[in-house]
Every structure is written in structure tokens, then in C-alpha cells.
Amino acid sequence: MLTLYQQHDSGNCYKVRLALSHLQLPFRTVAVSSLDGSTRQPEFLSKNPIGKVPAIELDDGRFLAESNAILLHFAEATPLLPGEAYDRAKVYQWLFFEQYSHEPAIAVRRALSVYPERRADAGEARMAQLLDAGNRALAVVENRLASAEWLAGNAFSVADISLYAYTHMADQGGYDLAAFPAIGRWLARVASLPRHVTIDT
Ligand SMILES: N[C@@H](CCC(=O)N[C@@H](CS)C(=O)NCC(=O)O)C(=O)O
């Protein structure tokens, strides 16, 4: 059975659980976290030298890390990843955007707000910069969703799964989602899909 090494309240790990639920692939989880230092232990580093979660062990014993790479791996040849080259590249566009412009602001500001262990890094200037960068990323998402149901093409895909994870809890980092009505409607659309699971599941 697939083994997901994860921190349960991490959005990056939630992405993988959400995708596996949509694909109806059974998996077991092993808890690993930076908060207790276990991501830096040799045992975990031998599985994922990057030292971060999520990482997944496939049925044949091989490992894969990086949340969006894991999503792409399991989405291959399923409705979660378009076959046509341009539509597929649009999914990649959103996944790269998520990792470079969205997650580094929204996930980080949430972590600095939520975890007492991270408070020392939550200086005023940094929090202001992260708020600004996150709001700019949310505006990009809002702009797309104002005229489309889904992020890439006209179907739900791993682009939606990836962006949903940290967007749906952006309020925990101090972002005002009420300012982004199209995002609000999209969050509800994603959450109403059959096989959706919440982050607490
Ligand atoms: N780009 C990575 C980021 C993963 C990441 O930052 N994971 C955090 C938890 S959300 C982590 O494992 N941090 C542990 C550490 O930095 O020691 C991905 O998308 O999977």
C-alpha cells in the first residue's frame, strides 16, 4: 500500500490526501514533522534527502517528494490531468505559480501565525511583505476564476487541488478571503465535489 510521510495540518500534505481521495487510491500515513525535528533525522532523509514532507513511498519501494510532483504522478492518465499539450501546460503553469508565488507567501504567513515555534520569525516587516505578496497571488487566482469555473481548462484538475490547499486556509494567515468573491465560489465548488475530504479527515 502507498505510504504517505506527512504532517497532517500541512497544506502541502493535504494536497496529496485530497488527490488520492479523488482517485480512490488507498494509502497509509506516517507522521513526520519539522516541528519535532523528525524531517531532519537520517531515517527520513534516507527516504527524502530534501528533508520535507510530503514524501510518498510507492508500492514498489520507490520514493517521490514535492507535493506537486506527487500530484502529477498520480494524475497521469486520469481526468485530473488533461492529455492535450496546451491544457496540460496550463496545469503546469498553475502548479509552478503555486510553488513560486502563492505558497511561499500564503503558507509561510499562515505558519508564522499559527505555530508558536515560528513566532520569532514573524517580524512586522516580513509579515507585511508576505501579506502583500499573498494578496497579489490571490488577485491572480481571482482574476482567472471571475470568468472560469476551474483554474486550467474547463475541468477540475490537480491545479485546483494544489491551489485549494493553502487558499482555503489563507484566513489563518490573516488574508481576507471576503475580498475575493470568485475564489469563495470556487472554494465551495471544490468542497462540494464527490470524494472531497477536508484537511481534518
Ligand atoms: N515544495 C515542497 C514544500 C514542502 C514543505 O515546505 N514542507 C514543509 C511542511 S508544509 C516541511 O516539511 N518542512 C520541514 C522542514 O523544513 O524541516 C512541496 O511542495 O512539497
The ligand as an SDF file (V2000), in Angstrom:
LIG
                    3D

 20 19  0  0  0  0  0  0  0  0999 V2000
    7.9870   22.4430   -2.1600 N   0  0  0  0  0  0  0  0  0  0  0  0
    7.6220   21.4760   -1.1560 C   0  0  0  0  0  0  0  0  0  0  0  0
    7.4840   22.1900    0.1680 C   0  0  0  0  0  0  0  0  0  0  0  0
    7.2580   21.2020    1.2930 C   0  0  0  0  0  0  0  0  0  0  0  0
    7.3600   21.8750    2.6350 C   0  0  0  0  0  0  0  0  0  0  0  0
    7.7420   23.0380    2.7840 O   0  0  0  0  0  0  0  0  0  0  0  0
    7.0010   21.0910    3.6580 N   0  0  0  0  0  0  0  0  0  0  0  0
    7.0710   21.5790    4.9950 C   0  0  0  0  0  0  0  0  0  0  0  0
    5.7560   21.2910    5.6830 C   0  0  0  0  0  0  0  0  0  0  0  0
    4.4480   22.1690    4.8790 S   0  0  0  0  0  0  0  0  0  0  0  0
    8.1790   20.8270    5.7010 C   0  0  0  0  0  0  0  0  0  0  0  0
    8.2890   19.6360    5.5730 O   0  0  0  0  0  0  0  0  0  0  0  0
    9.0390   21.4960    6.4260 N   0  0  0  0  0  0  0  0  0  0  0  0
   10.0240   20.7910    7.1490 C   0  0  0  0  0  0  0  0  0  0  0  0
   11.3140   21.4510    7.2230 C   0  0  0  0  0  0  0  0  0  0  0  0
   11.5160   22.4570    6.5030 O   0  0  0  0  0  0  0  0  0  0  0  0
   12.1150   20.9590    8.0180 O   0  0  0  0  0  0  0  0  0  0  0  0
    6.3400   20.7450   -1.5290 C   0  0  0  0  0  0  0  0  0  0  0  0
    5.5040   21.3290   -2.2160 O   0  0  0  0  0  0  0  0  0  0  0  0
    6.1760   19.5810   -1.1660 O   0  0  0  0  0  0  0  0  0  0  0  0
  1  2  1  0
  2  3  1  0
  2 18  1  0
  3  4  1  0
  4  5  1  0
  5  6  2  0
  5  7  1  0
  7  8  1  0
  8  9  1  0
  8 11  1  0
  9 10  1  0
 11 12  2  0
 11 13  1  0
 13 14  1  0
 14 15  1  0
 15 16  2  0
 15 17  1  0
 18 19  2  0
 18 20  1  0
M  END
$$$$
